[in-house]
Amino acid sequence: MTAFVMFAVAGVVLAGQQAAISGRESRDELRQRRAEVLTPVPPPAAWEGRPELPALLAAQSRLSPFSGRSNQVKELLAWCEDPDGKRVHLVTGVSGVGKTRLAIEAAAQLPPAWAAGFAVRDRVGQLVATVVACQEPTLVIVDDADTVPDVAELLDQVQRHEGEPRMRVLLVVRDAAAFTAWVAHHGSGRVAQTWDAEAITSIEPVGEKGDRKQWFAAALGAYAAALRLDPVQLTRADLGDVGLAGEPMLVTCVRAALAALDGASRVAINAVRQAGTDALADHLMEHEMRRWSAAATDPRWGVQAPGVTDEGRADAVLALMVSGATTPVLGIAVLRRVPRLSDQPQGMLDALVAWTCHLYPASAGFTGSAALVVPQPEFLAAALVARCANQDRVDLVAAALSIDSGGRSVVFAPLVRAAVWFPAAARLVVEVLEQNPAWLGAAIEATSLAGPRACLVLGAHLAQLTTATAVGHKEATRLLLIVEGAGLGRVVVALHRVAVAGARANVRNEPTAENRANLARSLYGLGNSLRAVGEYRDALTIAREAVALRRELAAAQPAHYTADLAASLNGLGASLSDVGEYRDALTTLREAVALRRELAAAQPAHYCPDLAASLNGLGVGLWVVGQYRAALSTFREAVALYRELAAAQPAYYTADLALSLNGLGASLLDVGEYRDALTTAREAVALYRELAAAQPAHYTADLARSLNGLSNSLHEVGEYRDALAILREAVALRRELAAAEPDRYTPDLALSLCNVGISLRAVGEYRDALTTDREAVALRRKVAEADPARYTPDLAESLAGLGNSLRAVGEYRDALITAREAIALYRELAASQPVRYTPDLAESLHGLGASFWAVGEYREAVTTLREAAALYRELAAVEPARYTADLALSLNALGVTLRETGELHEGLSAAAEAVAWWGRLNRMCPAEPAERYKAAQRDLARLFSEAGEQVGAAVLAEQEAARRMPADDPTHATD
């Protein structure tokens, strides 16, 4: 009720402000007021004099080519003009990819009746009332919204606005998930529900080699024209390669701008065409320092005096940029702490502040930044930070940051973003934090918002620095609300450890139920975070402690703590499965499902999502131990629940639905329902494609996994070429993921490579299959050495595939060696987990028998194939639909091989039984085994001929079938 009253009061106040403003002022005056809080989007730049490098590269200058983004522009325009559209939309992407330029181009194409501009960050509290007073449809662009402290307040006001005029807010950020968590923490609950996946436009670097050549040439021509140079006569044919694959557009433009500033000559072009980012930064800084020196000689600024050197002026630029000082007074305070300038008089420091603002005015950056000094574009700011790092100016950066001028996490943003471009900047961040551990929380927050690449570069360093001394219990708890799920896995583990230590201390001091519940909650979070980074044994220990604690709590107060116990049981089940304790995992997961069924029956709206999650986990647990029918039933229930949830709240549950569909598809495959599996897998892939398009950093790995499942379904229905194409897409995605995070994604890459090998063999491309299988084995050997309990089964699988490929290309001796290694591994695995690994052992034995046969070692082949047939007979007795074809294949191979050892009678018996099994299968499903049935009949006829028998093969086959087939077998039916 209090919250409702506060919202109502706020709405009345806002409406009152709007009425008062509109009643007092004319339309022109209202627009003037709006321009003070919303900087209008300008037309393309036209200069009277020679523009400087920052002006050439600025997004609002619109000089560089804008290509490959027409679909996104149309998407944003449609969003603006849709009367029922979301009020808030996100544009996300890595640094330099063109997010701000996209926003500008979309704004420029709005109908004339629209107003559009960039929010002035220190005036966002006044923006909505001022915009509404003008009564014109308006697009508000918040650039670098992840560094605007009051953005949550703005979004709150936007959500409360009803009626006309239509207002749309476009937030430009790096990572949608991290920004959402940050806003939810800083704003109201309404803000967290402002957007969903449909309201996110994620952009990636575009263009191939030829495109980059074209864009470089176009940008060079535009920059040369702006600099009043002679027209550049340059075609793509005149150029060599430009840039690197996946290069953001900004870097291509930096190359072109530097070439133009150097006269656009052939020498100038070749100097930058394929230079690395470090070389480009050095080149850029040479230009900037010459500009600084030239500006320093201008008497207007008065920055030349005894004791003020070029180095001192450079320090002033760097310190003011890093500090984020928002007023001249703060700027002077910053410079007073710079060692080279600390003894300068007040007047000189004031002059240096004015001179630096002239070089890099905030308005030139067009970000609406409250800071005095805003070097733009970001590559230039990063180059400035890298210069600090290369000159070992930790003292300078620390001095600048000591003035907290607007939220230290915001101030840390330039340092963290620079680390994405330059490794030296990452070292600088670490060294500053080592000297100033109290700033660690701000650095973690800034890193989470800077995107996945920043998290990857800085994550391990930040995790090492995260201790209870540096962060503290309360700060760790706060940070976890912001950074969990942002790609800082090791940091999250460290923060949870701090939280657990604090909670333990509280329990020791006062062992109340509340404190014990808080400890259990912290342990639960720590266990999940340990699982996420692959520390499965430690995760299991923590999960067991959490369950024990929550059992005690739930026994005493079931109404309060049963839901928590169910959550911890779910986590414990997952941890047990991670370390191979599948039976215990299954028992634990069943208990979790039982508890959550009771909770969901009493409060379905609240607990159905939890029940669906536990059903997912139970489905996986059943599948792992080979209970495929039970897994299928469980996944079907989970999918049904998630369909309802996703229909009502797609932003929250679409990803969960896609995950359940993955499990359902795998289970359908395992029970032989291949067509239904294919339909399900296609639906899962379609959902993940949408999710990955909106948030690639968070869903690309899931898309790759789903593609892998789709390829399996395609393979089972005989669409081998389509399966291969899908697998190649999955491999391409997983190569990128593994290149960025090898420990996390190398096992996934190896899995996709193994499947590619299978598909290549299916289409007869045996040499390519061999190359692929060798790579998969190499990768899996490496991961199995590090974690044998988890990855030995994967290694065995790849060895079996490699043996098949070696045999296919005639390298039979090597195939024997490889197959024997695979079988040795599978024997150990099947001894401990027979349900799961006996089929793999049987398949590998069949392959080994084929290899023995190929090198003429028929006795060994017979022994091996007999064992394979015996195993398949046991498997087919339990699951005839799944294993009868494999049994028939092994019997047929055994019969042919027995001929070579002179055991014709037993060979005839095995071959006749194989024909009988194929015949039964052919009557049940004519299309599936028809060719193999005919081949088995031919082999049997040949054996009869060689034995001199005159009895028809078909008659003997029927007699053999009647003798060997179990009476209750579902395929044993009379004609």
Secondary structure, DSSP 8 states (H G I E B T S, - for coil): -HHHHHHHHHHHHHHHHHHHHHHHS-HHHHHHHHHHHEEE---S---SS---HHHHH-GGG--S---S-HHHHHHHHHHHH-TTS-SEEEEE-STTSSHHHHHHHHHHTS-TT-EEEEE-GGGHHHHHHHHHHHTS-EEEEETTGGG-TTHHHHHHHHHH--SSS-EEEEEEES-HHHHHHHHHHHS-TTGGGS--GGGEEE------HHHHHHHHHHHHHHHHHHTT-------GGG----S-TT--HHHHHHHHHHHHHTTS-HHHHHHHTT--HHHHHHHHHHHHHHHHHHHHT-TTT----TT--HHHHHHHHHHHHHHT--SHHHHHHHHHTSTTTTTS-HHHHHHHHHHHHHHSBHHHHTS---SSB--SSHHHHHHHHHHHHHTT-HHHHHHHHTS--S-HHHHHHHHHHHHHH-HHHHHHHHHHHHH-GGGHHHHHHHHHHT-HHHHHHHHHHHHHH--TTTT-HHHHHHHHHHHTTTT-HHHHHHHHHHHHHHHHHHHHH---HHHHHHHHHHHHHHHHHHHHTT-HHHHHHHHHHHHHHHHHHHHH-HHHHHHHHHHHHHHHHHHHHHTT-HHHHHHHHHHHHHHHHHHHHH-HHHHHHHHHHHHHHHHHHHHHTT-HHHHHHHHHHHHHHHHHHHHH-HHHHHHHHHHHHHHHHHHHHHTT-HHHHHHHHHHHHHHHHHHHHH-HHHHHHHHHHHHHHHHHHHHHTT-HHHHHHHHHHHHHHHHHHHHH-HHHHHHHHHHHHHHHHHHHHHTT-HHHHHHHHHHHHHHHHHHHHH-HHHHHHHHHHHHHHHHHHHHHTT-HHHHHHHHHHHHHHHHHHHHH-HHHHHHHHHHHHHHHHHHHHHTT-HHHHHHHHHHHHHHHHHHHHH-HHHHHHHHHHHHHHHHHHHHHTT-HHHHHHHHHHHHHHHHHHHHHSTTSSHHHHHHHHHHHHHHHHHHT--S-HHHHHHHHHHHHS-TT-TT----
